[in-house]
Amino acid sequence: MTAIKESIDIARRPEDVFAFVTDPSHLHEWQASAVSAHTIGDAPLAVGSKIRTVRRVGRREIPMTMEVTELDPPRRWHFHGIDGPIRGDVTGTIEPLGDGERSRMTFSVDFETHGIGRVIAPLVLRPQLRKELPRNEERLRALLEA
């Protein structure tokens, strides 16, 4: 399956956008399916860090663990799912616009499925994400531009 990809322009500096979107404690504020998220352990977010997330998929809440595989502030990040029936593969990039006071964020999501995830992903998750991703980005822009 191909990744679902969306971009949005935000009237904030790349550093501000990057800091907000890569902080798991903010995930539920701008992603509709995110119930909760936190970094496992006390160390600052870095390559190799693990993030425990609970997401609502359809009527179910599904816990999953993501590993940070790339972190290049304030330009790019990559988180990869390491457990659960649906393992997200999430890449984000941020480009400065104009004088650097604006940003273009591009968010790309794909999945690796196992077990029941092979059924859930195409029937429930992909359609839900296609609707949710643009709304999430609009919510993110509203939060950051407020």
VENTA-V285152 format. One record per helix or strand of 3 or more residues. SS is the DSSP state (A for helix, B for strand). FROM is the first residue (numbers start at 1). TO is the last residue. If there is no record, write none. Layout:
ss=SS from=FROM to=TO
ss=SS from=FROM to=TO
This chain:
ss=B from=4 to=10
ss=A from=14 to=21
ss=A from=24 to=30
ss=B from=34 to=39
ss=B from=50 to=57
ss=B from=60 to=72
ss=B from=76 to=81
ss=B from=86 to=97
ss=B from=102 to=113
ss=A from=117 to=145
